[in-house]
């Protein structure tokens, strides 16, 4: 069993879950520091929806990979 992959999958799942639950907070923590006025440079609602969709896809991929890894 590839036990050393499990922490990677947990981290991947956690980041994806943050993107699904709170994309605005994720943006503030990871990107807002780059702007002098972060509130003026905040992404649109569509960008946050895409971030949520990407997080959901990441969760599905992470779970599938975890199941495949644990089944071997």
PQR file of N, CA, C, O and H, with PARSE charges and radii, in Angstrom:
ATOM      1  N   UNK A   1       0.840  -1.182   0.000 -0.4000 1.5000
ATOM      2  CA  UNK A   1       0.000   0.000   0.000 -0.0000 2.0000
ATOM      3  C   UNK A   1       0.884   1.244   0.000  0.5500 1.7000
ATOM      4  O   UNK A   1       1.929   1.276   0.649 -0.5500 1.4000
ATOM      5  N   UNK A   2       0.471   2.220  -0.702 -0.4000 1.5000
ATOM      6  CA  UNK A   2       1.247   3.443  -0.832 -0.0000 2.0000
ATOM      7  C   UNK A   2       0.798   4.439   0.239  0.5500 1.7000
ATOM      8  O   UNK A   2       0.095   5.406  -0.055 -0.5500 1.4000
ATOM      9  H   UNK A   2      -0.378   2.194  -1.230  0.4000 1.0000
ATOM     10  N   UNK A   3       1.205   4.196   1.454 -0.4000 1.5000
ATOM     11  CA  UNK A   3       0.780   5.011   2.593 -0.0000 2.0000
ATOM     12  C   UNK A   3       1.292   6.440   2.501  0.5500 1.7000
ATOM     13  O   UNK A   3       0.681   7.350   3.060 -0.5500 1.4000
ATOM     14  H   UNK A   3       1.776   3.411   1.692  0.4000 1.0000
ATOM     15  N   UNK A   4       2.396   6.649   1.811 -0.4000 1.5000
ATOM     16  CA  UNK A   4       2.952   8.003   1.718 -0.0000 2.0000
ATOM     17  C   UNK A   4       2.142   8.917   0.812  0.5500 1.7000
ATOM     18  O   UNK A   4       2.383  10.124   0.811 -0.5500 1.4000
ATOM     19  H   UNK A   4       2.892   5.909   1.357  0.4000 1.0000
ATOM     20  N   UNK A   5       1.185   8.394   0.038 -0.4000 1.5000
ATOM     21  CA  UNK A   5       0.313   9.225  -0.784 -0.0000 2.0000
ATOM     22  C   UNK A   5      -0.848   9.814   0.015  0.5500 1.7000
ATOM     23  O   UNK A   5      -1.438  10.813  -0.398 -0.5500 1.4000
ATOM     24  H   UNK A   5       0.989   7.413   0.039  0.4000 1.0000
ATOM     25  N   UNK A   6      -1.178   9.212   1.143 -0.4000 1.5000
ATOM     26  CA  UNK A   6      -2.346   9.626   1.908 -0.0000 2.0000
ATOM     27  C   UNK A   6      -2.246  11.083   2.374  0.5500 1.7000
ATOM     28  O   UNK A   6      -3.229  11.810   2.227 -0.5500 1.4000
ATOM     29  H   UNK A   6      -0.699   8.401   1.479  0.4000 1.0000
ATOM     30  N   UNK A   7      -1.113  11.558   2.930 -0.4000 1.5000
ATOM     31  CA  UNK A   7      -1.055  12.982   3.304 -0.0000 2.0000
ATOM     32  C   UNK A   7      -1.255  13.919   2.112  0.5500 1.7000
ATOM     33  O   UNK A   7      -1.867  14.977   2.259 -0.5500 1.4000
ATOM     34  H   UNK A   7      -0.315  10.967   3.050  0.4000 1.0000
ATOM     35  N   UNK A   8      -0.753  13.551   0.946 -0.4000 1.5000
ATOM     36  CA  UNK A   8      -0.965  14.363  -0.251 -0.0000 2.0000
ATOM     37  C   UNK A   8      -2.448  14.453  -0.588  0.5500 1.7000
ATOM     38  O   UNK A   8      -2.953  15.530  -0.904 -0.5500 1.4000
ATOM     39  H   UNK A   8      -0.256  12.692   0.827  0.4000 1.0000
ATOM     40  N   UNK A   9      -3.139  13.327  -0.520 -0.4000 1.5000
ATOM     41  CA  UNK A   9      -4.561  13.327  -0.831 -0.0000 2.0000
ATOM     42  C   UNK A   9      -5.354  14.129   0.201  0.5500 1.7000
ATOM     43  O   UNK A   9      -6.311  14.814  -0.160 -0.5500 1.4000
ATOM     44  H   UNK A   9      -2.729  12.452  -0.264  0.4000 1.0000
ATOM     45  N   UNK A  10      -4.977  14.056   1.468 -0.4000 1.5000
ATOM     46  CA  UNK A  10      -5.656  14.832   2.500 -0.0000 2.0000
ATOM     47  C   UNK A  10      -5.456  16.323   2.249  0.5500 1.7000
ATOM     48  O   UNK A  10      -6.403  17.100   2.366 -0.5500 1.4000
ATOM     49  H   UNK A  10      -4.200  13.500   1.762  0.4000 1.0000
ATOM     50  N   UNK A  11      -4.249  16.726   1.909 -0.4000 1.5000
ATOM     51  CA  UNK A  11      -3.977  18.127   1.603 -0.0000 2.0000
ATOM     52  C   UNK A  11      -4.751  18.574   0.361  0.5500 1.7000
ATOM     53  O   UNK A  11      -5.353  19.648   0.359 -0.5500 1.4000
ATOM     54  H   UNK A  11      -3.480  16.095   1.814  0.4000 1.0000
ATOM     55  N   UNK A  12      -4.736  17.766  -0.681 -0.4000 1.5000
ATOM     56  CA  UNK A  12      -5.462  18.061  -1.921 -0.0000 2.0000
ATOM     57  C   UNK A  12      -6.949  18.202  -1.645  0.5500 1.7000
ATOM     58  O   UNK A  12      -7.593  19.125  -2.144 -0.5500 1.4000
ATOM     59  H   UNK A  12      -4.247  16.893  -0.679  0.4000 1.0000
ATOM     60  N   UNK A  13      -7.497  17.285  -0.846 -0.4000 1.5000
ATOM     61  CA  UNK A  13      -8.912  17.320  -0.501 -0.0000 2.0000
ATOM     62  C   UNK A  13      -9.232  18.568   0.320  0.5500 1.7000
ATOM     63  O   UNK A  13     -10.258  19.209   0.090 -0.5500 1.4000
ATOM     64  H   UNK A  13      -6.973  16.536  -0.440  0.4000 1.0000
ATOM     65  N   UNK A  14      -8.373  18.917   1.265 -0.4000 1.5000
ATOM     66  CA  UNK A  14      -8.593  20.093   2.107 -0.0000 2.0000
ATOM     67  C   UNK A  14      -8.591  21.387   1.316  0.5500 1.7000
ATOM     68  O   UNK A  14      -9.448  22.246   1.528 -0.5500 1.4000
ATOM     69  H   UNK A  14      -7.540  18.397   1.452  0.4000 1.0000
ATOM     70  N   UNK A  15      -7.645  21.536   0.413 -0.4000 1.5000
ATOM     71  CA  UNK A  15      -7.586  22.747  -0.417 -0.0000 2.0000
ATOM     72  C   UNK A  15      -8.809  22.830  -1.335  0.5500 1.7000
ATOM     73  O   UNK A  15      -9.388  23.901  -1.516 -0.5500 1.4000
ATOM     74  H   UNK A  15      -6.950  20.839   0.240  0.4000 1.0000
ATOM     75  N   UNK A  16      -9.191  21.699  -1.907 -0.4000 1.5000
ATOM     76  CA  UNK A  16     -10.374  21.685  -2.772 -0.0000 2.0000
ATOM     77  C   UNK A  16     -11.629  22.008  -1.979  0.5500 1.7000
ATOM     78  O   UNK A  16     -12.506  22.721  -2.468 -0.5500 1.4000
ATOM     79  H   UNK A  16      -8.721  20.829  -1.761  0.4000 1.0000
ATOM     80  N   UNK A  17     -11.726  21.491  -0.759 -0.4000 1.5000
ATOM     81  CA  UNK A  17     -12.887  21.765   0.083 -0.0000 2.0000
ATOM     82  C   UNK A  17     -12.964  23.250   0.433  0.5500 1.7000
ATOM     83  O   UNK A  17     -14.051  23.828   0.445 -0.5500 1.4000
ATOM     84  H   UNK A  17     -11.014  20.912  -0.362  0.4000 1.0000
ATOM     85  N   UNK A  18     -11.825  23.864   0.715 -0.4000 1.5000
ATOM     86  CA  UNK A  18     -11.806  25.317   0.977 -0.0000 2.0000
ATOM     87  C   UNK A  18     -12.282  26.099  -0.246  0.5500 1.7000
ATOM     88  O   UNK A  18     -12.993  27.095  -0.109 -0.5500 1.4000
ATOM     89  H   UNK A  18     -10.942  23.395   0.705  0.4000 1.0000
ATOM     90  N   UNK A  19     -11.897  25.656  -1.429 -0.4000 1.5000
ATOM     91  CA  UNK A  19     -12.328  26.328  -2.658 -0.0000 2.0000
ATOM     92  C   UNK A  19     -13.830  26.194  -2.874  0.5500 1.7000
ATOM     93  O   UNK A  19     -14.455  27.099  -3.426 -0.5500 1.4000
ATOM     94  H   UNK A  19     -11.320  24.847  -1.541  0.4000 1.0000
ATOM     95  N   UNK A  20     -14.412  25.090  -2.451 -0.4000 1.5000
ATOM     96  CA  UNK A  20     -15.851  24.895  -2.607 -0.0000 2.0000
ATOM     97  C   UNK A  20     -16.625  25.700  -1.565  0.5500 1.7000
ATOM     98  O   UNK A  20     -17.612  26.360  -1.892 -0.5500 1.4000
ATOM     99  H   UNK A  20     -13.904  24.355  -2.003  0.4000 1.0000
ATOM    100  N   UNK A  21     -16.175  25.645  -0.315 -0.4000 1.5000
ATOM    101  CA  UNK A  21     -16.933  26.266   0.769 -0.0000 2.0000
ATOM    102  C   UNK A  21     -16.756  27.781   0.855  0.5500 1.7000
ATOM    103  O   UNK A  21     -17.715  28.503   1.132 -0.5500 1.4000
ATOM    104  H   UNK A  21     -15.373  25.109  -0.050  0.4000 1.0000
ATOM    105  N   UNK A  22     -15.542  28.264   0.620 -0.4000 1.5000
ATOM    106  CA  UNK A  22     -15.277  29.695   0.804 -0.0000 2.0000
ATOM    107  C   UNK A  22     -14.268  30.204  -0.217  0.5500 1.7000
ATOM    108  O   UNK A  22     -13.125  30.487   0.143 -0.5500 1.4000
ATOM    109  H   UNK A  22     -14.764  27.678   0.394  0.4000 1.0000
ATOM    110  N   UNK A  23     -14.664  30.327  -1.489 -0.4000 1.5000
ATOM    111  CA  UNK A  23     -13.706  30.788  -2.492 -0.0000 2.0000
ATOM    112  C   UNK A  23     -13.244  32.226  -2.259  0.5500 1.7000
ATOM    113  O   UNK A  23     -12.114  32.579  -2.596 -0.5500 1.4000
ATOM    114  H   UNK A  23     -15.592  30.097  -1.782  0.4000 1.0000
ATOM    115  N   UNK A  24     -14.125  33.061  -1.678 -0.4000 1.5000
ATOM    116  CA  UNK A  24     -13.727  34.445  -1.403 -0.0000 2.0000
ATOM    117  C   UNK A  24     -12.606  34.492  -0.358  0.5500 1.7000
ATOM    118  O   UNK A  24     -11.634  35.232  -0.509 -0.5500 1.4000
ATOM    119  H   UNK A  24     -15.043  32.774  -1.404  0.4000 1.0000
ATOM    120  N   UNK A  25     -12.755  33.703   0.686 -0.4000 1.5000
ATOM    121  CA  UNK A  25     -11.725  33.659   1.734 -0.0000 2.0000
ATOM    122  C   UNK A  25     -10.425  33.076   1.195  0.5500 1.7000
ATOM    123  O   UNK A  25      -9.341  33.532   1.560 -0.5500 1.4000
ATOM    124  H   UNK A  25     -13.545  33.102   0.809  0.4000 1.0000
ATOM    125  N   UNK A  26     -10.526  32.074   0.334 -0.4000 1.5000
ATOM    126  CA  UNK A  26      -9.330  31.500  -0.272 -0.0000 2.0000
ATOM    127  C   UNK A  26      -8.617  32.545  -1.120  0.5500 1.7000
ATOM    128  O   UNK A  26      -7.390  32.641  -1.097 -0.5500 1.4000
ATOM    129  H   UNK A  26     -11.407  31.703   0.038  0.4000 1.0000
ATOM    130  N   UNK A  27      -9.391  33.330  -1.869 -0.4000 1.5000
ATOM    131  CA  UNK A  27      -8.780  34.390  -2.680 -0.0000 2.0000
ATOM    132  C   UNK A  27      -8.093  35.410  -1.786  0.5500 1.7000
ATOM    133  O   UNK A  27      -6.973  35.832  -2.074 -0.5500 1.4000
ATOM    134  H   UNK A  27     -10.388  33.252  -1.887  0.4000 1.0000
ATOM    135  N   UNK A  28      -8.755  35.810  -0.701 -0.4000 1.5000
ATOM    136  CA  UNK A  28      -8.157  36.806   0.195 -0.0000 2.0000
ATOM    137  C   UNK A  28      -6.854  36.303   0.805  0.5500 1.7000
ATOM    138  O   UNK A  28      -5.901  37.069   0.952 -0.5500 1.4000
ATOM    139  H   UNK A  28      -9.664  35.466  -0.467  0.4000 1.0000
ATOM    140  N   UNK A  29      -6.809  35.028   1.158 -0.4000 1.5000
ATOM    141  CA  UNK A  29      -5.606  34.476   1.794 -0.0000 2.0000
ATOM    142  C   UNK A  29      -4.465  34.234   0.813  0.5500 1.7000
ATOM    143  O   UNK A  29      -3.294  34.302   1.189 -0.5500 1.4000
ATOM    144  H   UNK A  29      -7.583  34.407   1.039  0.4000 1.0000
ATOM    145  N   UNK A  30      -4.800  33.952  -0.436 -0.4000 1.5000
ATOM    146  CA  UNK A  30      -3.749  33.559  -1.376 -0.0000 2.0000
ATOM    147  C   UNK A  30      -3.393  34.615  -2.422  0.5500 1.7000
ATOM    148  O   UNK A  30      -2.267  34.618  -2.918 -0.5500 1.4000
ATOM    149  H   UNK A  30      -5.751  33.896  -0.741  0.4000 1.0000
ATOM    150  N   UNK A  31      -4.309  35.501  -2.770 -0.4000 1.5000
ATOM    151  CA  UNK A  31      -4.060  36.442  -3.865 -0.0000 2.0000
ATOM    152  C   UNK A  31      -4.182  37.910  -3.502  0.5500 1.7000
ATOM    153  O   UNK A  31      -3.559  38.753  -4.147 -0.5500 1.4000
ATOM    154  H   UNK A  31      -5.225  35.498  -2.367  0.4000 1.0000
ATOM    155  N   UNK A  32      -4.966  38.235  -2.490 -0.4000 1.5000
ATOM    156  CA  UNK A  32      -5.269  39.640  -2.192 -0.0000 2.0000
ATOM    157  C   UNK A  32      -4.029  40.445  -1.818  0.5500 1.7000
ATOM    158  O   UNK A  32      -3.991  41.656  -2.031 -0.5500 1.4000
ATOM    159  H   UNK A  32      -5.472  37.550  -1.967  0.4000 1.0000
ATOM    160  N   UNK A  33      -3.025  39.789  -1.267 -0.4000 1.5000
ATOM    161  CA  UNK A  33      -1.811  40.497  -0.843 -0.0000 2.0000
ATOM    162  C   UNK A  33      -1.080  41.136  -2.019  0.5500 1.7000
ATOM    163  O   UNK A  33      -0.258  42.029  -1.813 -0.5500 1.4000
ATOM    164  H   UNK A  33      -3.056  38.804  -1.095  0.4000 1.0000
ATOM    165  N   UNK A  34      -1.355  40.706  -3.231 -0.4000 1.5000
ATOM    166  CA  UNK A  34      -0.653  41.212  -4.401 -0.0000 2.0000
ATOM    167  C   UNK A  34      -1.136  42.602  -4.832  0.5500 1.7000
ATOM    168  O   UNK A  34      -0.496  43.255  -5.657 -0.5500 1.4000
ATOM    169  H   UNK A  34      -2.022  39.980  -3.398  0.4000 1.0000
ATOM    170  N   UNK A  35      -2.253  43.047  -4.280 -0.4000 1.5000
ATOM    171  CA  UNK A  35      -2.869  44.301  -4.723 -0.0000 2.0000
ATOM    172  C   UNK A  35      -2.813  45.350  -3.624  0.5500 1.7000
ATOM    173  O   UNK A  35      -2.934  45.037  -2.439 -0.5500 1.4000
ATOM    174  H   UNK A  35      -2.773  42.517  -3.611  0.4000 1.0000
ATOM    175  N   UNK A  36      -2.631  46.573  -4.025 -0.4000 1.5000
ATOM    176  CA  UNK A  36      -2.617  47.682  -3.072 -0.0000 2.0000
ATOM    177  C   UNK A  36      -4.009  47.881  -2.482  0.5500 1.7000
ATOM    178  O   UNK A  36      -4.144  48.156  -1.290 -0.5500 1.4000
ATOM    179  H   UNK A  36      -2.532  46.827  -4.987  0.4000 1.0000
ATOM    180  N   UNK A  37      -5.049  47.743  -3.315 -0.4000 1.5000
ATOM    181  CA  UNK A  37      -6.430  47.872  -2.862 -0.0000 2.0000
ATOM    182  C   UNK A  37      -7.160  46.572  -3.215  0.5500 1.7000
ATOM    183  O   UNK A  37      -7.793  46.494  -4.269 -0.5500 1.4000
ATOM    184  H   UNK A  37      -4.939  47.520  -4.283  0.4000 1.0000
ATOM    185  N   UNK A  38      -7.084  45.549  -2.350 -0.4000 1.5000
ATOM    186  CA  UNK A  38      -7.649  44.238  -2.691 -0.0000 2.0000
ATOM    187  C   UNK A  38      -9.150  44.245  -2.970  0.5500 1.7000
ATOM    188  O   UNK A  38      -9.623  43.479  -3.809 -0.5500 1.4000
ATOM    189  H   UNK A  38      -6.570  45.613  -1.494  0.4000 1.0000
ATOM    190  N   UNK A  39      -9.898  45.092  -2.285 -0.4000 1.5000
ATOM    191  CA  UNK A  39     -11.346  45.089  -2.514 -0.0000 2.0000
ATOM    192  C   UNK A  39     -11.700  45.587  -3.916  0.5500 1.7000
ATOM    193  O   UNK A  39     -12.726  45.190  -4.468 -0.5500 1.4000
ATOM    194  H   UNK A  39      -9.514  45.715  -1.603  0.4000 1.0000
ATOM    195  N   UNK A  40     -10.874  46.440  -4.490 -0.4000 1.5000
ATOM    196  CA  UNK A  40     -11.123  46.924  -5.849 -0.0000 2.0000
ATOM    197  C   UNK A  40     -10.728  45.895  -6.903  0.5500 1.7000
ATOM    198  O   UNK A  40     -11.217  45.940  -8.031 -0.5500 1.4000
ATOM    199  H   UNK A  40     -10.041  46.763  -4.041  0.4000 1.0000
ATOM    200  N   UNK A  41      -9.849  44.971  -6.538 -0.4000 1.5000
ATOM    201  CA  UNK A  41      -9.362  43.980  -7.497 -0.0000 2.0000
ATOM    202  C   UNK A  41     -10.006  42.610  -7.295  0.5500 1.7000
ATOM    203  O   UNK A  41      -9.562  41.628  -7.890 -0.5500 1.4000
ATOM    204  H   UNK A  41      -9.452  44.934  -5.620  0.4000 1.0000
ATOM    205  N   UNK A  42     -11.022  42.534  -6.482 -0.4000 1.5000
ATOM    206  CA  UNK A  42     -11.661  41.247  -6.200 -0.0000 2.0000
ATOM    207  C   UNK A  42     -12.294  40.680  -7.472  0.5500 1.7000
ATOM    208  O   UNK A  42     -12.898  41.422  -8.247 -0.5500 1.4000
ATOM    209  H   UNK A  42     -11.382  43.332  -5.999  0.4000 1.0000
ATOM    210  N   UNK A  43     -12.159  39.383  -7.687 -0.4000 1.5000
ATOM    211  CA  UNK A  43     -12.718  38.755  -8.891 -0.0000 2.0000
ATOM    212  C   UNK A  43     -14.251  38.827  -8.914  0.5500 1.7000
ATOM    213  O   UNK A  43     -14.898  39.111  -7.906 -0.5500 1.4000
ATOM    214  H   UNK A  43     -11.669  38.780  -7.057  0.4000 1.0000
ATOM    215  N   UNK A  44     -14.789  38.565 -10.072 -0.4000 1.5000
ATOM    216  CA  UNK A  44     -16.242  38.608 -10.243 -0.0000 2.0000
ATOM    217  C   UNK A  44     -16.899  37.378  -9.621  0.5500 1.7000
ATOM    218  O   UNK A  44     -16.225  36.428  -9.223 -0.5500 1.4000
ATOM    219  H   UNK A  44     -14.263  38.335 -10.890  0.4000 1.0000
ATOM    220  N   UNK A  45     -18.211  37.417  -9.547 -0.4000 1.5000
ATOM    221  CA  UNK A  45     -18.973  36.276  -9.020 -0.0000 2.0000
ATOM    222  C   UNK A  45     -18.778  35.042  -9.909  0.5500 1.7000
ATOM    223  O   UNK A  45     -18.748  33.914  -9.416 -0.5500 1.4000
ATOM    224  H   UNK A  45     -18.759  38.189  -9.870  0.4000 1.0000
ATOM    225  N   UNK A  46     -18.649  35.263 -11.208 -0.4000 1.5000
ATOM    226  CA  UNK A  46     -18.428  34.133 -12.121 -0.0000 2.0000
ATOM    227  C   UNK A  46     -17.081  33.465 -11.849  0.5500 1.7000
ATOM    228  O   UNK A  46     -16.967  32.242 -11.939 -0.5500 1.4000
ATOM    229  H   UNK A  46     -18.674  36.179 -11.608  0.4000 1.0000
ATOM    230  N   UNK A  47     -16.073  34.250 -11.522 -0.4000 1.5000
ATOM    231  CA  UNK A  47     -14.759  33.677 -11.209 -0.0000 2.0000
ATOM    232  C   UNK A  47     -14.829  32.844  -9.936  0.5500 1.7000
ATOM    233  O   UNK A  47     -14.202  31.788  -9.852 -0.5500 1.4000
ATOM    234  H   UNK A  47     -16.165  35.243 -11.449  0.4000 1.0000
ATOM    235  N   UNK A  48     -15.582  33.306  -8.953 -0.4000 1.5000
ATOM    236  CA  UNK A  48     -15.732  32.527  -7.725 -0.0000 2.0000
ATOM    237  C   UNK A  48     -16.530  31.243  -7.978  0.5500 1.7000
ATOM    238  O   UNK A  48     -16.259  30.209  -7.367 -0.5500 1.4000
ATOM    239  H   UNK A  48     -16.091  34.164  -9.021  0.4000 1.0000
ATOM    240  N   UNK A  49     -17.512  31.316  -8.877 -0.4000 1.5000
ATOM    241  CA  UNK A  49     -18.262  30.096  -9.229 -0.0000 2.0000
ATOM    242  C   UNK A  49     -17.353  29.085  -9.916  0.5500 1.7000
ATOM    243  O   UNK A  49     -17.439  27.886  -9.652 -0.5500 1.4000
ATOM    244  H   UNK A  49     -17.732  32.156  -9.373  0.4000 1.0000
ATOM    245  N   UNK A  50     -16.483  29.570 -10.800 -0.4000 1.5000
ATOM    246  CA  UNK A  50     -15.539  28.662 -11.460 -0.0000 2.0000
ATOM    247  C   UNK A  50     -14.574  28.054 -10.445  0.5500 1.7000
ATOM    248  O   UNK A  50     -14.188  26.891 -10.571 -0.5500 1.4000
ATOM    249  H   UNK A  50     -16.413  30.544 -11.015  0.4000 1.0000
ATOM    250  N   UNK A  51     -14.192  28.829  -9.454 -0.4000 1.5000
ATOM    251  CA  UNK A  51     -13.316  28.313  -8.406 -0.0000 2.0000
ATOM    252  C   UNK A  51     -14.034  27.221  -7.611  0.5500 1.7000
ATOM    253  O   UNK A  51     -13.425  26.218  -7.238 -0.5500 1.4000
ATOM    254  H   UNK A  51     -14.505  29.773  -9.352  0.4000 1.0000
ATOM    255  N   UNK A  52     -15.320  27.417  -7.354 -0.4000 1.5000
ATOM    256  CA  UNK A  52     -16.099  26.386  -6.661 -0.0000 2.0000
ATOM    257  C   UNK A  52     -16.211  25.118  -7.504  0.5500 1.7000
ATOM    258  O   UNK A  52     -16.076  24.008  -6.988 -0.5500 1.4000
ATOM    259  H   UNK A  52     -15.814  28.232  -7.657  0.4000 1.0000
ATOM    260  N   UNK A  53     -16.455  25.287  -8.785 -0.4000 1.5000
ATOM    261  CA  UNK A  53     -16.553  24.125  -9.671 -0.0000 2.0000
ATOM    262  C   UNK A  53     -15.221  23.387  -9.721  0.5500 1.7000
ATOM    263  O   UNK A  53     -15.183  22.157  -9.667 -0.5500 1.4000
ATOM    264  H   UNK A  53     -16.564  26.189  -9.203  0.4000 1.0000
ATOM    265  N   UNK A  54     -14.132  24.139  -9.824 -0.4000 1.5000
ATOM    266  CA  UNK A  54     -12.811  23.515  -9.822 -0.0000 2.0000
ATOM    267  C   UNK A  54     -12.527  22.779  -8.523  0.5500 1.7000
ATOM    268  O   UNK A  54     -11.907  21.715  -8.536 -0.5500 1.4000
ATOM    269  H   UNK A  54     -14.163  25.137  -9.868  0.4000 1.0000
ATOM    270  N   UNK A  55     -12.973  23.333  -7.402 -0.4000 1.5000
ATOM    271  CA  UNK A  55     -12.807  22.662  -6.119 -0.0000 2.0000
ATOM    272  C   UNK A  55     -13.602  21.373  -6.054  0.5500 1.7000
ATOM    273  O   UNK A  55     -13.118  20.370  -5.530 -0.5500 1.4000
ATOM    274  H   UNK A  55     -13.476  24.196  -7.392  0.4000 1.0000
ATOM    275  N   UNK A  56     -14.830  21.389  -6.585 -0.4000 1.5000
ATOM    276  CA  UNK A  56     -15.654  20.180  -6.601 -0.0000 2.0000
ATOM    277  C   UNK A  56     -15.021  19.093  -7.470  0.5500 1.7000
ATOM    278  O   UNK A  56     -15.009  17.918  -7.102 -0.5500 1.4000
ATOM    279  H   UNK A  56     -15.223  22.204  -7.011  0.4000 1.0000
ATOM    280  N   UNK A  57     -14.501  19.498  -8.618 -0.4000 1.5000
ATOM    281  CA  UNK A  57     -13.806  18.543  -9.488 -0.0000 2.0000
ATOM    282  C   UNK A  57     -12.569  17.996  -8.769  0.5500 1.7000
ATOM    283  O   UNK A  57     -12.270  16.805  -8.863 -0.5500 1.4000
ATOM    284  H   UNK A  57     -14.511  20.452  -8.917  0.4000 1.0000
ATOM    285  N   UNK A  58     -11.858  18.856  -8.058 -0.4000 1.5000
ATOM    286  CA  UNK A  58     -10.688  18.422  -7.301 -0.0000 2.0000
ATOM    287  C   UNK A  58     -11.040  17.421  -6.218  0.5500 1.7000
ATOM    288  O   UNK A  58     -10.293  16.471  -5.982 -0.5500 1.4000
ATOM    289  H   UNK A  58     -12.101  19.823  -7.982  0.4000 1.0000
ATOM    290  N   UNK A  59     -12.178  17.626  -5.553 -0.4000 1.5000
ATOM    291  CA  UNK A  59     -12.615  16.670  -4.524 -0.0000 2.0000
ATOM    292  C   UNK A  59     -12.902  15.317  -5.150  0.5500 1.7000
ATOM    293  O   UNK A  59     -12.485  14.285  -4.623 -0.5500 1.4000
ATOM    294  H   UNK A  59     -12.784  18.398  -5.744  0.4000 1.0000
ATOM    295  N   UNK A  60     -13.610  15.315  -6.265 -0.4000 1.5000
ATOM    296  CA  UNK A  60     -13.941  14.046  -6.932 -0.0000 2.0000
ATOM    297  C   UNK A  60     -12.669  13.333  -7.380  0.5500 1.7000
ATOM    298  O   UNK A  60     -12.523  12.132  -7.154 -0.5500 1.4000
ATOM    299  H   UNK A  60     -13.949  16.153  -6.692  0.4000 1.0000
ATOM    300  N   UNK A  61     -11.759  14.052  -8.006 -0.4000 1.5000
ATOM    301  CA  UNK A  61     -10.501  13.452  -8.468 -0.0000 2.0000
ATOM    302  C   UNK A  61      -9.699  12.934  -7.279  0.5500 1.7000
ATOM    303  O   UNK A  61      -9.149  11.834  -7.333 -0.5500 1.4000
ATOM    304  H   UNK A  61     -11.878  15.027  -8.190  0.4000 1.0000
ATOM    305  N   UNK A  62      -9.630  13.718  -6.210 -0.4000 1.5000
ATOM    306  CA  UNK A  62      -8.891  13.300  -5.027 -0.0000 2.0000
ATOM    307  C   UNK A  62      -9.465  12.042  -4.403  0.5500 1.7000
ATOM    308  O   UNK A  62      -8.718  11.144  -4.014 -0.5500 1.4000
ATOM    309  H   UNK A  62     -10.077  14.612  -6.167  0.4000 1.0000
ATOM    310  N   UNK A  63     -10.785  11.968  -4.303 -0.4000 1.5000
ATOM    311  CA  UNK A  63     -11.402  10.775  -3.732 -0.0000 2.0000
ATOM    312  C   UNK A  63     -11.192   9.546  -4.601  0.5500 1.7000
ATOM    313  O   UNK A  63     -10.922   8.457  -4.094 -0.5500 1.4000
ATOM    314  H   UNK A  63     -11.392  12.697  -4.618  0.4000 1.0000
ATOM    315  N   UNK A  64     -11.316   9.722  -5.911 -0.4000 1.5000
ATOM    316  CA  UNK A  64     -11.086   8.591  -6.825 -0.0000 2.0000
ATOM    317  C   UNK A  64      -9.646   8.092  -6.705  0.5500 1.7000
ATOM    318  O   UNK A  64      -9.410   6.886  -6.623 -0.5500 1.4000
ATOM    319  H   UNK A  64     -11.535  10.607  -6.323  0.4000 1.0000
ATOM    320  N   UNK A  65      -8.696   9.005  -6.694 -0.4000 1.5000
ATOM    321  CA  UNK A  65      -7.297   8.603  -6.571 -0.0000 2.0000
ATOM    322  C   UNK A  65      -7.007   7.944  -5.229  0.5500 1.7000
ATOM    323  O   UNK A  65      -6.224   6.997  -5.159 -0.5500 1.4000
ATOM    324  H   UNK A  65      -8.887   9.984  -6.761  0.4000 1.0000
ATOM    325  N   UNK A  66      -7.629   8.435  -4.169 -0.4000 1.5000
ATOM    326  CA  UNK A  66      -7.445   7.833  -2.857 -0.0000 2.0000
ATOM    327  C   UNK A  66      -8.012   6.413  -2.818  0.5500 1.7000
ATOM    328  O   UNK A  66      -7.388   5.506  -2.268 -0.5500 1.4000
ATOM    329  H   UNK A  66      -8.265   9.205  -4.225  0.4000 1.0000
ATOM    330  N   UNK A  67      -9.189   6.227  -3.399 -0.4000 1.5000
ATOM    331  CA  UNK A  67      -9.793   4.899  -3.428 -0.0000 2.0000
ATOM    332  C   UNK A  67      -8.951   3.948  -4.264  0.5500 1.7000
ATOM    333  O   UNK A  67      -8.735   2.802  -3.869 -0.5500 1.4000
ATOM    334  H   UNK A  67      -9.696   6.965  -3.845  0.4000 1.0000
ATOM    335  N   UNK A  68      -8.481   4.404  -5.397 -0.4000 1.5000
ATOM    336  CA  UNK A  68      -7.626   3.554  -6.251 -0.0000 2.0000
ATOM    337  C   UNK A  68      -6.342   3.184  -5.525  0.5500 1.7000
ATOM    338  O   UNK A  68      -5.896   2.039  -5.586 -0.5500 1.4000
ATOM    339  H   UNK A  68      -8.656   5.335  -5.718  0.4000 1.0000
ATOM    340  N   UNK A  69      -5.756   4.144  -4.845 -0.4000 1.5000
ATOM    341  CA  UNK A  69      -4.499   3.887  -4.135 -0.0000 2.0000
ATOM    342  C   UNK A  69      -4.712   2.915  -2.989  0.5500 1.7000
ATOM    343  O   UNK A  69      -3.898   2.015  -2.783 -0.5500 1.4000
ATOM    344  H   UNK A  69      -6.119   5.074  -4.795  0.4000 1.0000
ATOM    345  N   UNK A  70      -5.789   3.084  -2.245 -0.4000 1.5000
ATOM    346  CA  UNK A  70      -6.035   2.202  -1.104 -0.0000 2.0000
ATOM    347  C   UNK A  70      -6.488   0.812  -1.516  0.5500 1.7000
ATOM    348  O   UNK A  70      -6.349  -0.130  -0.737 -0.5500 1.4000
ATOM    349  H   UNK A  70      -6.450   3.815  -2.413  0.4000 1.0000
ATOM    350  N   UNK A  71      -7.021   0.660  -2.711 -0.4000 1.5000
ATOM    351  CA  UNK A  71      -7.495  -0.654  -3.153 -0.0000 2.0000
ATOM    352  C   UNK A  71      -6.368  -1.552  -3.651  0.5500 1.7000
ATOM    353  O   UNK A  71      -6.558  -2.756  -3.828 -0.5500 1.4000
ATOM    354  H   UNK A  71      -7.134   1.425  -3.344  0.4000 1.0000
ATOM    355  N   UNK A  72      -5.189  -0.964  -3.877 -0.4000 1.5000
ATOM    356  CA  UNK A  72      -4.072  -1.784  -4.382 -0.0000 2.0000
ATOM    357  C   UNK A  72      -3.286  -2.366  -3.247  0.5500 1.7000
ATOM    358  O   UNK A  72      -2.311  -3.082  -3.473 -0.5500 1.4000
ATOM    359  H   UNK A  72      -5.034   0.013  -3.733  0.4000 1.0000
TER
END
